[in-house]
Amino acid sequence: MALQRYIIEIGTGIDMHGGNVTKAAQKAIKDAVSHSCLCGLFDIVNLKDPNQMHIHVKVACPYPEKLDHEEVLKAVPFGSTQLETVQGGLAVRGLDLPQLGEGDTIVVAVAALTVYVNTD
């Protein structure tokens, strides 16, 4: 199988209350997906099924060891997936509102989605 890169899209996500890096990463993935229309895959490459794509997800966030990998990848709507995590993003003190989450930490995650297709 000869996988070729088709597109790379970047997204950001924030958990304003509670410092949940998994929620921030999911939002970053959804943000990246919302910036992309992959019509070229269907119109030019003649892809028939979006599940034929392979999506490499790279997430930068504070506390990457706290990411729930399975939950993060649920934000990718189709295709096979692979997750890479790195230290990055941002953590800052916010406002503690127990009704919205635990703690007063705001976390920002950045996600890069690289879409590959099989060109064989």
TORKOL-4160 file (C-alpha; in steps of 0.2 Angstrom, whole numbers, padded with zeros to 4 digits, m for minus):
120
<pt num="1" X="0000" Y="0000" Z="0000"/>
<pt num="2" X="0007" Y="0017" Z="m0005"/>
<pt num="3" X="0000" Y="0030" Z="0007"/>
<pt num="4" X="0002" Y="0048" Z="0000"/>
<pt num="5" X="m0001" Y="0064" Z="0010"/>
<pt num="6" X="m0016" Y="0073" Z="0004"/>
<pt num="7" X="m0019" Y="0087" Z="0016"/>
<pt num="8" X="m0013" Y="0094" Z="0033"/>
<pt num="9" X="m0025" Y="0104" Z="0044"/>
<pt num="10" X="m0022" Y="0113" Z="0060"/>
<pt num="11" X="m0035" Y="0116" Z="0074"/>
<pt num="12" X="m0036" Y="0122" Z="0092"/>
<pt num="13" X="m0046" Y="0117" Z="0106"/>
<pt num="14" X="m0049" Y="0124" Z="0124"/>
<pt num="15" X="m0056" Y="0117" Z="0140"/>
<pt num="16" X="m0060" Y="0133" Z="0149"/>
<pt num="17" X="m0065" Y="0125" Z="0166"/>
<pt num="18" X="m0057" Y="0110" Z="0173"/>
<pt num="19" X="m0041" Y="0108" Z="0163"/>
<pt num="20" X="m0046" Y="0093" Z="0154"/>
<pt num="21" X="m0033" Y="0090" Z="0140"/>
<pt num="22" X="m0044" Y="0076" Z="0132"/>
<pt num="23" X="m0059" Y="0088" Z="0130"/>
<pt num="24" X="m0047" Y="0101" Z="0123"/>
<pt num="25" X="m0039" Y="0089" Z="0111"/>
<pt num="26" X="m0056" Y="0083" Z="0105"/>
<pt num="27" X="m0061" Y="0101" Z="0102"/>
<pt num="28" X="m0044" Y="0104" Z="0092"/>
<pt num="29" X="m0048" Y="0089" Z="0081"/>
<pt num="30" X="m0066" Y="0095" Z="0077"/>
<pt num="31" X="m0059" Y="0113" Z="0074"/>
<pt num="32" X="m0047" Y="0106" Z="0061"/>
<pt num="33" X="m0060" Y="0095" Z="0053"/>
<pt num="34" X="m0072" Y="0110" Z="0052"/>
<pt num="35" X="m0058" Y="0119" Z="0041"/>
<pt num="36" X="m0057" Y="0106" Z="0028"/>
<pt num="37" X="m0068" Y="0100" Z="0013"/>
<pt num="38" X="m0060" Y="0085" Z="0005"/>
<pt num="39" X="m0069" Y="0086" Z="m0011"/>
<pt num="40" X="m0053" Y="0083" Z="m0021"/>
<pt num="41" X="m0051" Y="0066" Z="m0013"/>
<pt num="42" X="m0068" Y="0061" Z="m0021"/>
<pt num="43" X="m0068" Y="0072" Z="m0037"/>
<pt num="44" X="m0049" Y="0070" Z="m0042"/>
<pt num="45" X="m0042" Y="0055" Z="m0033"/>
<pt num="46" X="m0059" Y="0045" Z="m0035"/>
<pt num="47" X="m0060" Y="0040" Z="m0017"/>
<pt num="48" X="m0076" Y="0030" Z="m0015"/>
<pt num="49" X="m0077" Y="0028" Z="0004"/>
<pt num="50" X="m0070" Y="0041" Z="0017"/>
<pt num="51" X="m0065" Y="0026" Z="0028"/>
<pt num="52" X="m0051" Y="0022" Z="0015"/>
<pt num="53" X="m0042" Y="0037" Z="0022"/>
<pt num="54" X="m0029" Y="0036" Z="0036"/>
<pt num="55" X="m0028" Y="0051" Z="0047"/>
<pt num="56" X="m0012" Y="0054" Z="0058"/>
<pt num="57" X="m0017" Y="0065" Z="0073"/>
<pt num="58" X="m0003" Y="0075" Z="0082"/>
<pt num="59" X="m0009" Y="0083" Z="0098"/>
<pt num="60" X="0002" Y="0096" Z="0107"/>
<pt num="61" X="m0005" Y="0100" Z="0125"/>
<pt num="62" X="0000" Y="0102" Z="0143"/>
<pt num="63" X="0001" Y="0086" Z="0152"/>
<pt num="64" X="0000" Y="0074" Z="0137"/>
<pt num="65" X="0002" Y="0059" Z="0148"/>
<pt num="66" X="m0016" Y="0063" Z="0154"/>
<pt num="67" X="m0024" Y="0062" Z="0137"/>
<pt num="68" X="m0036" Y="0048" Z="0135"/>
<pt num="69" X="m0030" Y="0042" Z="0118"/>
<pt num="70" X="m0046" Y="0032" Z="0114"/>
<pt num="71" X="m0058" Y="0046" Z="0118"/>
<pt num="72" X="m0047" Y="0059" Z="0108"/>
<pt num="73" X="m0048" Y="0048" Z="0092"/>
<pt num="74" X="m0067" Y="0047" Z="0093"/>
<pt num="75" X="m0067" Y="0065" Z="0087"/>
<pt num="76" X="m0060" Y="0059" Z="0070"/>
<pt num="77" X="m0076" Y="0056" Z="0060"/>
<pt num="78" X="m0069" Y="0042" Z="0048"/>
<pt num="79" X="m0054" Y="0033" Z="0042"/>
<pt num="80" X="m0041" Y="0023" Z="0051"/>
<pt num="81" X="m0031" Y="0034" Z="0064"/>
<pt num="82" X="m0015" Y="0035" Z="0073"/>
<pt num="83" X="m0011" Y="0047" Z="0088"/>
<pt num="84" X="0005" Y="0055" Z="0092"/>
<pt num="85" X="0006" Y="0067" Z="0107"/>
<pt num="86" X="0019" Y="0080" Z="0112"/>
<pt num="87" X="0021" Y="0093" Z="0126"/>
<pt num="88" X="0014" Y="0109" Z="0121"/>
<pt num="89" X="m0001" Y="0120" Z="0121"/>
<pt num="90" X="m0005" Y="0131" Z="0135"/>
<pt num="91" X="m0011" Y="0130" Z="0153"/>
<pt num="92" X="m0016" Y="0146" Z="0163"/>
<pt num="93" X="m0026" Y="0149" Z="0178"/>
<pt num="94" X="m0044" Y="0154" Z="0175"/>
<pt num="95" X="m0060" Y="0154" Z="0186"/>
<pt num="96" X="m0065" Y="0140" Z="0197"/>
<pt num="97" X="m0084" Y="0136" Z="0193"/>
<pt num="98" X="m0089" Y="0119" Z="0200"/>
<pt num="99" X="m0104" Y="0119" Z="0189"/>
<pt num="100" X="m0093" Y="0119" Z="0173"/>
<pt num="101" X="m0079" Y="0108" Z="0178"/>
<pt num="102" X="m0066" Y="0104" Z="0192"/>
<pt num="103" X="m0052" Y="0117" Z="0196"/>
<pt num="104" X="m0047" Y="0133" Z="0189"/>
<pt num="105" X="m0036" Y="0128" Z="0175"/>
<pt num="106" X="m0039" Y="0133" Z="0157"/>
<pt num="107" X="m0030" Y="0121" Z="0144"/>
<pt num="108" X="m0027" Y="0124" Z="0126"/>
<pt num="109" X="m0022" Y="0110" Z="0114"/>
<pt num="110" X="m0017" Y="0111" Z="0096"/>
<pt num="111" X="m0020" Y="0097" Z="0084"/>
<pt num="112" X="m0012" Y="0093" Z="0066"/>
<pt num="113" X="m0022" Y="0081" Z="0056"/>
<pt num="114" X="m0013" Y="0074" Z="0041"/>
<pt num="115" X="m0024" Y="0064" Z="0029"/>
<pt num="116" X="m0016" Y="0050" Z="0019"/>
<pt num="117" X="m0024" Y="0040" Z="0005"/>
<pt num="118" X="m0019" Y="0024" Z="m0004"/>
<pt num="119" X="m0013" Y="0029" Z="m0022"/>
<pt num="120" X="m0011" Y="0011" Z="m0028"/>
